[in-house]
Amino acid sequence: MRAEERQHRILARARSDGRVEVSGIAADLAVAPETVRRDLRLLEQHGLVRRTHGGAYPVESAGFETNLANRATLRVPEKRRIAAASVELLGDAETIYIDEGFGPQLVAEALPPGRPLTVITASIPVASHLATKPDTTVYLLGGRVRGRTLATVDHWATQMLAGFVIDLAFLGANGISRRYGLTTPDPAVANVKAQVVRASRRRVFAGVHTKFGVNSFCRFASVADFEAIVTDTGLSAVEAQRYSVLGPQVIRA
C-alpha cells in the first residue's frame, strides 16, 4: 500500500469513527505502529488531524464536519462537567440562547428545574428537550435544517434573532484560537452565531480542550467577545491564562 493511500484510509477512519488509535489502525493496515505515527505527523502538518496520546482525531474544516451522533460519543464526562459549570454562570438571566451541538444539549439538560426561563435556540434537540418543561418558554429559530446537527440556519434564523435582546448566550464552536477567535466550517452556521453575538448582552463559550488552537473556515467572534470560557482540565493552566489575558474568565471544570 502506498503512503498516500494509507494516509487516506487513516484519515477516513478518523472521520468516520471520530478518532483513531495507533495500535488499532496499525493492525488493520498491517504496518508498524511507527509507520502510523509518521503518517499522523504528516496529516497533522497538513491540518487534517490533531494527535493525542496513542492516536489522533480529525480537525473539522470547510470540507468536513462531524455529525451529532459522533459528537455524542466523544469526551462525554468532560462535556457534562463543562455544561454544569456553564449553567452556574446564569446569574439573573431570564432570556438565554442555547447553541446547536451536543455540548449545548447538555447545557440545556443542566438548567436548574423550576426556574422560569425563555430559551431561544437553533437546535431541534434542545427545543424538543425543553419544550415540555412547565417553567420554560422555547423559541425555535426558523430556517433550513442541517441534517448533520439538526439545527436551523439561513436568513429566516438570522432575521428572527435580529428582533431579540438576549440576556445570556451559551455558544459553541468547532475551533477557538487566540489569533483567529471562534470559528466554524459552515458559513450559514457562522452567520447565525455572529447574529447571536450581536443580540446578546453576555456570552459564554463552552467547549472541550481539543477545540483550542484549532482554526476552521468561518470566523464569527473574537475571544474578547466572551465574558467566560468554560472548558475541561485538559487545557493547561498556562494556556488558560493566555486566553484570560484577552478578557474572559477561563473556567477549567
N, C-alpha and C positions, 0 to 999 in steps of 0.2 A: 504494500500500500504506500502510495506516495505521501510525502509530508502534507501537501496541500489537501489531499482527500482526508487524511487522518484528522487534520485540524478542523476541517468542515464537519466531520462526524462528531468531534468533541464539542464544537460549538452548537450543533443541532441538538445533541443530548442535553447540554446545559440549558438550552432554551426550552426544551420540552419538559425537563424534569425540575427546572428551577436552579439546579446546581449539578456539579459533577464531582466525584471523588476520584483521586488519582489512582488508588488501588483498584477500584471497580472498573474504570474505563480502560486501565492498562490490561486487565484480564480480558475484557470484552474484545479489545483490539489486538490482543496477543503481542503486546510490546512491553518493553521495560518501563517501570514507573518513571525513571529519569527521562525517558522519551516524552511521556505525557507532560511532565513538569516543564520540559523545554518548549513543548507546543503551547502550554498555558502561558508561559512567559511571553511568547511571541503574540498570542492572542491578546494578552493584556497590553502589550506595547501598541497594538492597533486599536485599543479602546473597546474591545469586544467582550472581555470578561475582566473580573477582578478576582485575584487569587486570595484564598484564605488558607488556613492551616489544613493541609490534606486535600485541598480541592480548589474549586472556583465557582463563581456564579456569574450569570450573564449580565452585561450592562445594557440597560434599555436605551433605545435610540429611535431616530425617526423611522427606521425600518423594522423595529422590533419592540414589542411591549408585552410583558407577562399578563396573563388573564387573572380574573378574580379568584378562580378556583385554585390556581397555582399559588397565589399570594396567601391564601387561607391555610396553606400547609407549612409556610416558612416562618421561623422565629416567632411562633405564636405566643410563648410565655413572655418574651420581651415586649411584644406588641400589646399584650394585656396590661403589663406594668406601665407602659407609656400611656395607654388610654386612661388608666386610673389616675395617674399623676396629672394628665392634661385636664381632666374633669375638676380636679382640685383648684384650678385657676378660674372657675366660673365667676367668682365674685358675685356682684349684684346683677349680672347679665340676665335679661329677660328674653331677648331675641338672639338666637345663635345660628350660625351656619355650620353644617357638617358636610365635609367634602366627600367625594367619591373614593372608593377603595376599601380594602379590608381593614386597615388600621382605623379609619374613621368609623367603620361599622362598630368596632369595639368601643370607640368613644361613645357612640350612641347607646350601646348596651350598658356603659358605665355611668350614665347620667343618674343622678340621685332620684329615687322614687318619691312621688308626692310633691315635687316642686313644679309649679306652673312655668312652662316654657313654650315659646314659639320657636319652632325649628324650621329653617329653610335648608333644602338640600337638593342636589342634583342626582343623588343616589337612590335608585328604586329600592334596594335592600334596606337602606337606612329609613326611608319613608315607610316601608312596609312594617319594619320593626316598631317604629314609634307611633304609628297611626292609631294603634289600639290603646295607647296609654291615656287614661282619663284626664290627666293634667297637661297633656301636650297637644299643641296645635301644630300641624305639619303643613308646610307649603312645598310641594314638589315642583321644581322648575320644569317648564315645558321644553320641547325640542326633540331633536333626533336622539334616539337611544343607541349608545355604543354597546355592541354585544360583548365586547371584551371586559367592560367594567360595569355594565348595566347602569349607566349614568347618562344624563341628558346634556346636550351641547347645542351649539349654534345660536343664531340671533334671538330665537324665542327665549332661551335661557338668559342671555345677557340683558335683553330688554326687561325681563321681569326683575332681575337683580338691580337694574338702574333705578327702579322705583322704591327700593328698600333702604333703610338705615339700620344696620345690624350691629348689635352691641359687641358680639364676640364671634370670631370665625375660627374654627378648627380646620386647618388646611394641611394637606399632604403634598408630596412632590416625588417625582422619580429621581431627582438629584438635588443636592444643595451644596454649594461651594462658596467660599468667601469671595472669590473673584466674580463669579457669574450669578450668584444668588440662587433662586429656586427655579428649577426647570422641569419640563415635561416633554414627552416626544410629540404630542399631537397639538397642532396649532389651535384647533377648536377647543380642546380642554384648557389650553393656556389662556384663551380669551375669557372663558368662564371664571377661571381662578383669578385673573387680573381684575375682572369686574368685582369679584368678591373682596379683593384687597381694597379697591376704591370705595366700596359700600360699607365697610366695617370699621368701627371705632377701634377695636382691639383685635389682634391676630395672634394665634398660637400655631406654630408648626410642630407637628407630631410625626416622628419617623425614626426607624431603626438606624443604628450607626452605619450600616453599609451604604446608606444613601449619601453620606458625607464625602465630599471630594469628588462626587460624580456630577458630570455635566451632560444634560440631554439637549434636545434640539431647540426648544422654545422657552425663553425666559419670561416669567410672569411676575416676579417680585424680587426685591433685594432682601438680604438678611436684616437690614436695618428697619424694614417694614414691620417686623415682628417684635412683640413685647416679650415673648418667651419661645424657646426651642426646647422641646421635650424629646429625649432620646433614651437609649439604654447605656449601661456602663461599658459597652464595647467601644464607645467613643472615649478616648483618653481624656484625662483631666486637663492635660496641656492643650489638646485640640479644642476642648470645650472653652477654655479661657480665650483662645484666639477668636472664636465666634462671639463670645460675650463682649469683646472689645468693640465689636461693630454695633452694639446696642442692646440686644435681647438678653434676658436672663436665660442661662442654659441649665436645664434640669436633667440629670442622669438618673433615671429610675431603675 
